[in-house]
C-alpha cells in the first residue's frame, strides 16, 4: 500500500548492488550490466544514500559487504528473482539472428540490394548486415558469415558472360563498328577485374590488354564511365542490365560473347541455419538474374545506327 514513509530505490540501483555483491567488484558488475564501473558505483551510492547506511566496506583493493549489506542482499536477491520470473519481464526467446554478408561493391548495388526485400520478407527474424569488400585491399580471414568474392574459391553463383557495351552517344561519335577489328578505332575502358583477353580470343583478335586510358579498379565505375560515353566497356549483362533495359548502354553488333576470366563465388564461413538459408536464396537469385540478363543482352544486339 502507498505510504509516505516508503523509500524505494531504483531497479538499476538494486541490480548494480546485487551484481557487485555477487561478483565482488564494480568492474565485473559493470561488464555484466553493460555499463561502466563508474556508473555501477554511482548507482550503489544512490541506494546507500536512500537507505542512510553503507552496504559495502571499501578498501584499497577489497570490496566487502557490511553486516547490513549481507542482510539486504538476501532480501534484494529474492525480490529481483521474483521480478525476473515474470513472463512480461523476459525477452522473447525468438531473437533475431544476425547474418553478416560481405560482398564487392558492384555486386552489392546491382545484384544483392535490389533483391534483399524478398529475403527479409521471407525471413523476418534474420537481421542482415551487408559489408563491402574492396578488391585488391581486403584479404585474409573474413569476419562475415557469408562472403561473395569476384575470383575463385567457393560455389559459383553466376555463370556470367561478357560482351562489349557502349553508350549511344559514344557510338554516334565513332566510325561504324561492324566487326571486332573495328574496335581499334574506339577507346576501350580497362579494369584489372575484367580483362579483355577472353573476349579478344573469342573474337579472333590477337591483341594485348588495352594500355591507354584511366585504369578503374571497380566494375561499377567502369560501367558508369561507359554510360558517360568515355569508352567501350567489356561487361557482364547481370551487372549492366538496368542500363541495357533503359538503352543507356547497347551491345555492339558483333554477336560475340565470352566467358569472363573469373566468376562470382560464394563462401560460407558459418554453418548455422541462417547462413545456409541465405546462401541457397542468393544462389537461386543469381542464377535467375544471370539467365534473364543474358537473354536481354542477346536480344539487344543491333547496329550502332
C-alpha positions in Angstrom: 0.0 0.0 0.0 1.2 3.6 -0.7 2.9 5.2 2.3 4.8 8.4 2.8 7.4 6.5 4.7 8.2 4.1 1.9 11.6 4.6 0.3 12.1 2.6 -2.9 15.5 2.6 -4.7 15.6 2.2 -8.5 15.7 -1.2 -10.1 19.0 -0.2 -11.7 20.4 0.6 -8.3 19.3 -2.8 -6.9 20.7 -4.7 -9.8 24.0 -2.8 -9.5 24.2 -3.7 -5.8 23.3 -7.4 -6.3 25.7 -7.8 -9.2 28.5 -6.2 -7.3 27.9 -8.2 -4.2 27.8 -11.4 -6.1 30.8 -10.7 -8.3 32.9 -8.9 -5.8 33.9 -5.9 -7.9 32.4 -2.9 -9.7 34.3 -3.8 -12.9 32.8 -7.3 -13.1 29.3 -6.0 -12.3 29.8 -3.3 -15.0 30.6 -6.0 -17.6 27.5 -8.0 -16.7 25.2 -4.9 -16.8 26.9 -3.4 -19.9 27.6 -0.1 -18.2 30.8 1.5 -16.8 32.3 0.7 -13.4 31.8 4.4 -12.5 28.0 4.1 -13.3 27.8 1.0 -11.0 29.5 2.9 -8.2 27.1 5.9 -8.6 24.0 3.7 -8.6 25.1 1.9 -5.4 26.0 5.2 -3.8 22.4 6.4 -4.6 20.9 3.3 -2.9 23.2 3.8 0.2 22.2 7.4 0.4 18.5 6.5 0.2 18.9 3.8 2.9 21.1 6.0 5.1 23.7 3.3 5.6 26.7 1.8 3.9 26.3 -1.5 2.1 30.0 -2.1 1.3 33.3 -1.6 3.1 35.6 -0.2 0.5 39.3 -0.9 1.0 42.2 -0.1 -1.2 42.0 -3.4 -3.0 38.9 -5.1 -1.5 35.2 -4.6 -1.5 33.2 -6.4 1.2 29.6 -6.4 2.3 28.8 -4.8 5.6 26.5 -6.6 8.0 23.6 -4.5 6.7 24.7 -5.2 3.2 24.6 -9.0 3.8 21.1 -8.8 5.1 20.0 -6.5 2.4 21.5 -8.8 -0.3 19.3 -11.7 0.8 16.2 -9.5 0.5 17.1 -7.9 -2.7 18.1 -11.2 -4.4 14.7 -12.6 -3.6 12.9 -9.5 -4.9 14.9 -9.4 -8.1 14.3 -13.2 -8.6 10.5 -12.6 -8.4 10.7 -9.8 -10.9 12.9 -11.8 -13.3 10.4 -14.7 -13.2 7.5 -12.6 -14.5 7.0 -13.6 -18.2 6.4 -9.9 -19.2 9.9 -9.0 -18.0 11.6 -11.7 -20.1 12.8 -11.1 -23.7 11.3 -13.2 -26.3 13.1 -16.5 -26.8 12.7 -15.9 -30.6 15.5 -13.4 -31.1 16.7 -12.0 -34.3 19.7 -13.9 -35.8 22.4 -11.6 -37.2 23.9 -12.5 -40.5 27.0 -10.6 -41.8 27.3 -10.7 -45.6 30.5 -9.3 -47.3 30.3 -8.5 -51.0 32.1 -6.5 -53.6 30.5 -3.0 -54.2 29.1 -3.5 -57.7 27.6 -6.9 -56.9 26.0 -5.4 -53.8 24.5 -2.5 -55.7 23.4 -4.3 -58.9 22.6 -7.8 -57.7 22.1 -8.1 -53.9 20.5 -4.9 -52.6 17.7 -4.7 -55.2 16.6 -8.3 -54.2 17.1 -8.0 -50.4 13.4 -7.3 -49.6 12.5 -10.7 -50.9 14.8 -12.4 -48.3 13.9 -10.1 -45.4 10.2 -10.6 -46.0 10.5 -14.4 -46.1 12.9 -14.4 -43.1 11.9 -11.5 -40.8 13.8 -13.0 -37.8 17.1 -12.7 -39.6 19.0 -9.3 -39.2 21.2 -8.8 -42.2 24.3 -6.7 -42.1 25.9 -6.0 -45.5 29.6 -5.1 -45.6 31.6 -4.1 -48.7 34.9 -5.6 -49.6 37.5 -3.7 -51.6 39.2 -5.5 -54.5 43.0 -5.9 -54.0 42.8 -4.5 -50.5 40.7 -6.9 -48.5 42.3 -10.3 -47.8 43.0 -12.9 -45.3 40.3 -14.2 -42.9 36.8 -12.7 -43.2 34.7 -11.8 -40.2 31.5 -12.3 -42.3 29.2 -15.3 -42.1 28.7 -15.3 -45.9 31.2 -13.8 -48.4 30.8 -13.1 -52.1 34.1 -13.0 -54.0 35.0 -11.9 -57.5 37.6 -14.5 -58.3 38.0 -18.2 -57.3 37.1 -20.5 -54.5 33.7 -21.5 -53.1 30.5 -22.1 -55.0 30.0 -20.4 -58.4 27.0 -18.0 -58.0 26.5 -17.0 -61.6 27.8 -18.4 -64.9 28.3 -14.9 -66.4 29.2 -13.9 -70.0 30.9 -10.8 -71.1 30.5 -8.7 -74.2 31.3 -5.1 -75.4 28.8 -2.4 -74.5 28.8 1.3 -75.4 26.6 4.3 -74.9 24.6 5.6 -77.9 26.4 9.0 -77.6 29.8 7.3 -78.0 28.6 5.1 -80.9 27.4 8.3 -82.7 30.9 9.8 -82.4 32.8 6.8 -83.7 33.1 5.3 -87.2 30.8 2.4 -87.7 31.7 -0.6 -85.6 30.7 -3.6 -87.8 33.3 -6.2 -86.9 35.6 -6.9 -83.9 38.7 -5.4 -85.6 36.9 -2.0 -85.8 37.4 -1.7 -82.0 40.9 -0.5 -82.9 39.2 2.9 -83.6 37.4 3.0 -80.3 38.6 3.8 -76.7 38.4 0.7 -74.6 37.8 1.1 -70.9 40.1 -1.1 -68.8 39.9 -2.7 -65.4 42.0 -5.5 -63.9 38.8 -7.0 -62.6 37.5 -7.7 -66.2 40.4 -8.2 -68.6 39.6 -8.1 -72.3 41.7 -11.1 -73.2 38.8 -13.7 -73.0 36.7 -11.7 -75.4 39.6 -10.9 -77.7 40.3 -14.6 -78.0 36.6 -15.4 -78.7 36.6 -12.7 -81.4 39.8 -14.0 -83.0 41.8 -10.9 -82.1 45.4 -11.4 -81.2 45.5 -8.2 -79.2 47.2 -7.3 -75.8 45.3 -5.8 -73.0 44.4 -2.1 -73.6 47.3 0.1 -72.2 45.8 3.6 -72.6 43.2 5.4 -70.6 42.2 5.5 -66.9 42.5 2.2 -65.1 39.4 1.7 -62.9 39.7 -0.9 -60.2 35.9 -1.2 -59.8 33.4 -2.8 -62.1 30.7 -0.3 -61.3 32.9 2.7 -62.0 33.8 1.2 -65.3 30.2 0.8 -66.2 29.5 4.4 -65.2 32.3 5.6 -67.4 30.8 3.7 -70.3 27.4 5.3 -69.6 29.1 8.7 -69.7 30.4 7.9 -73.2 34.1 7.6 -72.2 34.7 4.3 -73.9 33.6 0.8 -74.7 33.3 -1.5 -71.7 33.6 -5.2 -71.5 30.7 -6.0 -69.2 28.5 -8.7 -67.7 24.9 -8.3 -68.6 24.0 -9.2 -65.0 25.7 -6.0 -63.7 24.6 -3.8 -66.6 21.0 -5.0 -67.0 19.5 -1.7 -65.8 21.4 0.3 -68.4 20.7 -2.3 -71.1 17.0 -2.1 -70.3 16.9 1.7 -70.4 19.1 1.9 -73.6 21.9 3.8 -71.8 24.2 1.0 -72.9 23.9 -1.1 -76.1 25.7 -4.3 -77.1 28.0 -3.9 -80.1 26.6 -5.7 -83.2 29.2 -8.4 -83.3 27.1 -11.1 -81.7 30.2 -12.4 -79.8 30.2 -13.2 -76.1 32.9 -14.9 -74.0 33.2 -16.5 -70.6 34.9 -14.0 -68.2 38.3 -14.6 -66.6 36.6 -15.0 -63.2 33.1 -15.5 -61.8 31.4 -14.5 -58.6 31.8 -17.2 -55.9 30.1 -17.7 -52.6 32.0 -18.8 -49.5 30.1 -19.7 -46.3 32.2 -19.0 -43.2 29.4 -20.1 -40.8 27.4 -23.3 -40.7 24.3 -22.2 -38.8 20.9 -22.4 -40.4 20.6 -18.7 -41.3 23.8 -18.8 -43.3 22.6 -21.9 -45.2 19.2 -20.3 -46.0 20.8 -17.1 -47.2 23.3 -19.0 -49.4 20.6 -21.0 -51.0 18.4 -18.0 -51.6 21.3 -16.0 -53.1 22.3 -18.8 -55.4 18.8 -19.0 -56.8 18.6 -15.2 -57.2 21.9 -15.1 -59.1 21.0 -18.0 -61.4 17.8 -16.3 -62.4 19.4 -12.9 -62.9 22.2 -14.4 -65.0 19.7 -16.1 -67.3 17.5 -13.1 -67.6 20.2 -10.6 -68.2 22.0 -12.8 -70.8 18.7 -13.1 -72.7 18.3 -9.3 -72.5 21.7 -8.7 -73.9 21.4 -11.2 -76.7 18.1 -9.7 -77.7 19.6 -6.2 -77.8 22.3 -7.0 -80.4 21.9 -4.3 -83.0 23.9 -1.9 -85.1 25.1 1.5 -83.8 22.6 3.2 -86.0 
